[in-house]
Amino acid sequence: MRLCVLGGDGIGPEVTAAALEVLQASGLEFTPEAAQIGFGAYEQTGQSFPDATAAAIERADAALLGAVTTPPGIKGYRSPILQMRQRFALYANLRPCLSLPHESCRPGIDLVIVRENTEGLYSGRERVEDGGDTAITERVITRAASERIVRFACERARGRLARKVTIVHKANVLRESDGLFRRVALEVAHGYPGLEVEELIVDACAMHLLKRPTDFDVIVTTNLFGDILSDEACMLVGGLGLACSANLGESAAVFEPVHGSAPDIAGQGKANPLAAIRSAALLLDHVGEAERAERVRAAVAGALEAGEVTPDLGGALDTAGATQAVVSRL
């Protein structure tokens, strides 16, 4: 397979290298092609998401992303992740939250957050009025994108044991935008008679995620709500050092850890590679290598259970050591 490798900024290249090492140890045959993305790319080329990088993603069967820095306050700088998601219509952001054999994980959790990835408050439609004293961001919700993401979530739920979908919105306040999302979501979900369907206001969902996380199966919601809820949920199952994600579309797929670029520890061997490695397992699932994906997940679980992890998870290993703890189990 052809794999586009987007190391990015900060610890991104380190954790991406770790994920590549694990993919190689799994026996997967692939040809990597490195491409630039992020603030470093902007400093060198004037683009945070260069045209050459977009072309590399188009040539690839899948892409593996490390992390990027998106500093505030730089005029004209646009998030490369948002550009990438919109350019390739990576409409489904998939973030699994699964209990693992580690003291930082609450037991019995097996849920997936499905987040609409191309519109909402991240649509990029912003303006300034009143001489700079008023800033306006438009929240864009469309029937087409709502139908697409809810159908994706229902298809996922149909293949899972609990077969349950929770539709999350704020239609009691955002009556037009979330009102549309809610109506469309319920229409689509009710076309799947084998599923249990519930709906929750987003603030109630945030509360219930902490109170009864084992009751959730597949959560589907809009862009900003999904971003926040998935970060909350990952803290129940080990935190950002274990949180993996997929950005999926019809013509491209990009896999990345949820954490940021952490420039304060870049180059020091302190980065936890497990989130990037677990993202590589999602990549394996996507390209039809389910058996290899399960082996990678089992190797990560074995390293966690043995305490062969980085200090953020209570271990004493550096990035290379934590990577080898997984590789050795493969």
N, C-alpha and C positions, 0 to 999 in steps of 0.2 A: 504494500500500500504506500501511497504518497502522503507524507505527514508534514504539514507546515508547522514550524516551531517558532513561536513568538515569545522570546524570553522576556522582553519588556524591561522594566526598571527595577532598581533596588534588589530585593532577594529573588525577583522573578527568574533570572537566568539560573540561579542556583537550584531552585526547586524544580524548574523545568528539566535541567540536566539530570536530576535525581529520577524524575518520572521516565525520562528516556532510558536510563539505565535499567529500570525495572521492566519497561516494555521489552528491551532486548533480552533480559533474563527470562522473561516469560516465553521466549521462543518466537515472538512475532517478527516476521520479516517486513521491514519497511525502509523507505528511503526518505530521510529527513531533508527539509529545505528551510534554512533559517531566514527570518524576515524581521524587519524593524517595526516597533510599535511603541508608543508612549512618549514621555517627555524627552528622553534621550534622542529618539528619532526626530522630534520637533526641533531640538537644538541643532541637529546635524543637517536636516533637510528642510526645515520650515513646515513640516507636516507631522502631526502626531499619528496619523494613519496614512502612510504614504501610498501612492498609487501602486508602486511595486509590491507592497505588502498585500493589497487587495488582489492583485494578479496571482500572487503566490497561493493565497487562500483558494482562489478559483481553480488553480491547477491541482490542489490537494484533495485527497479523500476525506481528510479531517485535519483539524488544527489543534495544537496544544499551546495554551497561553499561560505565562507565568503570573505577572502582575504588572500594573502600570501606575505611574504617578500622574495625577491630574491636579496640579497646583491651582488654587483659587487666585483670582486677581490678575491673571495674565490676559490682557486684551487680545481677543482673536483666537485664543486657544480653546479647542473643542475636545471633549472627551473622546479618545480613540475607541473606547469600548462602545459608546453610543453610536458612533459613526459606523463601526463594524456591524453592530446588530441591525441597524437600519439599512445599510447598503445590501446586506445579504439576507434581509428579512428573517433574521434569527428570532422568530416570534415566540418560541417557547424556552423559558429559562427553567431548568429542572434542578431542584435542590433536594436530594434525599437526606433525611435525618434518621439515622439508625443507631440503636444502642450497640455499643462495642464493649469488649471485655476490659474496661478500665474504670477506675474509681471516679473519674470525672463524668461518667455517663450514668444517667438515670436509666433503670432497667425497663425493658418492655416497649420501647419506642420504635416504631417503624412507620414513618410517615414521609410523604413527598409533598413539597410545595411547588406548584406549577404557577409560574409568574408570567403574565403577558409582558413581552420584552421589547416592544417597538414603539409604544405610544404612551398615553397617560401623561403624567407630569414630566416625563423624560422625553417628550416629543421634540424639544429644542425650540419651541415657539415662544420666545421671550422678547420683551421690549421694555424700554424705559420711557416714562412720561414725566410731566411736571418738572422739567428742568433737572431730572435725575433724582427727584425725591420720591418717585413712585415707580416701582418695578412690578411688571406683570408677567406671569407665566401662564400659558394656556394649557389646560388639561384636556387632552384629546382622547375621546373614547368613540370607537366606531363599531357598528354592528358586525362588520366583516371580521375585524380582529378579535372581537369578543366571542363570536361563534367559533373561530378557529382555535382559540386557546382553550375554551371550555370543552370542545370536542376532543382535543388532545388529552386533556385531563381525564375525561370520561373513558377514553380508550385505555389510558394507563390504569385507571381504577378497575376496569373490567378484567384486567389480567392479574389483579392482586387478590389476596385472600379475603380481605374485609369488604371489598367492592363498595366503598363509600366515598362520596365526594362532598366536600364542604365548600360552598360558594361564599366568598368573603368580600364585603363591600361597605360603603358608607352612604347608602341610598337615602337614609333618613335625613341627611344634610346636603349631600351632593346629589340633589334630586334629579337633575338632568343627566349628568355624565354617569354617575354610578347607578342612577335609575335605569338607564339604557343597558349598562352592563348586567345588572341584576335580571332584567326582563329577558334578555337574550340568553343569559346563563341558565335560567330556569327552563326556558323553552328547549334548549339543547339537551340539558340533563334529563329532562322528562322523556326524551326520546330513547333513553337507555333504561328500560323497565327493570333490569336486573340489579340496578344500583340503588343504594340508599343515598338520598340527597338531603342535605341540610344547608341552611344559610345562616351566617353570623355577621353582625356588624363588626368592623375591623377591631375596634377597641375591646369588644367582648371576646373576640378570637384571641387577641393578645393575652388577655387574662386567662382564658381557658387553656391556652397552650401551656401555661405554667401550672395550672391547677390539675388538668387531666390530659396530658399529652398522649397517653396511650389510647385515648378514644378517637384520635384522628387517623385518617388514612391518606387521602389525597386532598390537599387544599388548593383551590384555584382562585386567583385574584389578579388585580391590576398591578401595574408596574411598581409604583412606589410602595404600596402596601406589601407586595411580595418581597421586595428588597428588605424591608424592615422586619417582617415576620420571620423570614428565613434566617436572618442574623440572630434573632431572639431564639428561634428553635434550635439552632446549632449549639447554643450554649448549654442545652440540656444533654447533648451527646458529645461532649469533649471539646467544644469551642472551635474557633476559627482554624486552629492547627489541624483539624480533621475534616473541615467542611469543604465538600467538593461540589461542582456544578457543571451543567451542560447548557450550551446555547444552541438550539436546534432549529433548522429551517428546512425548506424544501431542497435547496441546492448546496448548503454548507452546514458544517457543524464545528463548533469551537468549544473546547473543554478547558476549564480553569478552576483553580482553587478560589474560594470565596474571599480569602484574606487579601490585604493590600500589599504594597511594595515594601513596607517597613525599611525605609532607607537608613534608619538609625542602626540596624544590625547587618546591613548588606556587606558581604565580603568577609564576615567574621566566622562563618561556619555555624551560626546559631539558629538558622532558619529551620523550622519544622517542615520536612518534605512530604509528610503523609497526606495532606490535603491535595497536593499536586499528584501524588501517586494514586490516590483514590479517584481523582478526576481522570487519570489515565485508564483506570478500570472502567469508568463510564464510556470512555472512548472505545475500549475493546468491545463492550456491549453493543455500541452503535455500529461497529463494522462487522458484526456477526461472529465475534470471538468470545462468546459467553463463557466457555470453559476456561479460557485464559483469564477472563475478568474475575471469575470466582476464585481462581488460584491466587490472583493478586490480592483480592479482599481477604482471603484466608491468611495470607502471609502478613498483611498489615495487622489483622487481629492477633496473630501469634506474637508479633513483636510487641504489641500493646500489652498483651497478657503477661509477657515475660519482663515488662518494664524496660525494654530496649528501645528507648525513645529519647527525645530531646528534653531539656530542662522544663519547658513550658508544660509538659505532661508528667513531670516528676522524675524524669530520667537524667542520665548524665552524658548522653551521646551528642556528638556534633552532627551536622547535616549529613556528612559522608557516612558516619557510623550508623545513623538511623536508616539510611538508605540500604546499607549493607545488611542490616538486620532483616529487612524485607527480602532482599535479593537472596540471602542465604536460605531462606525458607522456600524459595522457588526452585 
